[in-house]
Amino acid sequence: MKPPLQVVWVFLDGVGLGPAHARNPLSCFRGPALTALAGGQAWSLGAKPRLGTTQLFLPIDATLGITGLPQSGTGQATLLTGFNCARIAGRHYGPYPHSRTRAVLARYNVFRRLQDRGYPAAFANAYPPSFFTQARVRNRWSVTTRCCLEAGIVLRDLQALAHGNAIAADLTGQRLFDAGFAVTVIEEAEAAHRLMHIATHHAFTLVEYFLTDQAGHSQDIDEAYRVLASLDRFFAALLDLLEPDRQLLLISSDHGNLEDLRVRTHTRNPVPLIAWGQGAMHFRHARDLRDITPTIVALLEAAMADSLQQRPRSPAGVP
């Protein structure tokens, strides 16, 4: 039986909402899908919140009340648990999880919380053999992959990618191909089809995209525009495939970076929270990175309860 609600979370690494200027590619790029997701606006600090019934666009805080520049390790851990992992660690930390946050990641990560409630969850990214080898030897897993390991979620490999049951980190697989792996390069629209195929069989599906953060660190505006154009093609296809009466698309980030190519570092800018589809308005009270995972869990619980109440009962005496 298909889950009554399917949540698809696209995590974009290093995407903030900053002031509009020539070195902010997010404020200058006006791809149709990205613009639509922001309610007809560019992704910038000047964008107004949108709080429609099935479409939401909000800036949320990524600093978590901690001085310094937000980092991926604590920012992603906060996103995926609902706990202020920067405060637990005593500072912003990354790119890997801080040792003080591992117990929280093990017990409270979104995959574990959903699995414990009986809601099937999936992580759609595919990883090459070298990733698994290095991570096991050094025991240095990313936040997302550590959460999956703690929850018993399958980490997909290039075999899954070849069978169409996973998504490459760059969506198309071009980077894997260029690195010498025997993969078939696909279009962004096909990646969207694959993601929605995976999502159809799960209550919750996450995909992680980090090229936005890499482009920010490179300060290469041409690369930034290439990344945004690729994302725009992906989201255009995803929105066409989404069934907003029973599916919800979430988009969020862990810290700013891409929105200010004048600096190589992360920023303290707010990050976007986008919800599109069934249940979007449940995120209207979100204020920072802590608010997403608890809302996902509550939303899926409510959807399951509603589904059970609406299920027709058998006539008396019929099992």
VENKA-V504069 format. One record per pair of residues at least 24 apart in sequence whose ideal C-beta (glycine too) atoms are under 6 Angstrom apart, sorted by the first residue. I is the first residue (numbers start at 1). J is the second residue. Records with the same first field share a line. If there is no record, write none. Layout:
I=J + J
//
This chain:
3=203
4=303 + 307
5=278 + 303
6=199 + 247
7=204 + 248 + 296
8=199 + 205 + 249
9=206 + 250
10=207 + 251
11=208
12=209 + 212 + 253
13=210 + 212 + 213
14=212 + 213 + 216 + 257 + 258
15=212 + 253 + 258
16=256 + 259 + 267 + 269 + 271
17=44 + 45 + 59 + 269 + 270 + 272
18=45 + 259 + 260 + 269
19=45
20=44
23=261 + 262
24=259
25=221 + 224 + 225
26=259
29=228
31=232
33=232 + 235 + 236
34=232
37=274
51=284
53=281
54=244 + 277 + 280
55=276 + 280
56=275 + 280 + 283
57=274
58=273
59=270
60=270 + 273 + 286 + 288
61=270 + 288
62=255 + 271 + 289
63=268
66=92
68=92
69=265 + 266
70=255 + 266
72=254
73=97 + 98
75=254 + 255
76=143 + 254
77=101 + 105 + 143
78=289 + 290
79=254 + 289 + 292
80=109 + 110 + 147
81=108 + 109 + 293
82=290 + 293 + 294
84=290
96=140
97=143 + 146
105=146 + 147
106=150
109=147
110=293
111=147 + 151 + 153
112=150 + 151
113=297
114=204
115=151
119=203 + 300
120=202 + 203
121=202 + 204
122=198 + 202 + 205
123=148 + 153 + 206
124=167 + 195 + 198 + 205 + 207
125=208
126=156 + 160 + 161 + 166 + 168
128=158 + 181
144=208
164=194
167=191 + 194 + 195 + 207
170=211
171=234
188=230 + 233 + 234
189=237
191=234
192=234 + 237 + 238 + 241
196=241
203=300
212=258
213=257
215=258
216=257 + 258
217=264
219=261 + 264
221=261
242=277
244=277
245=278
246=278
247=277
248=277 + 278 + 279
249=276 + 277
250=275
//
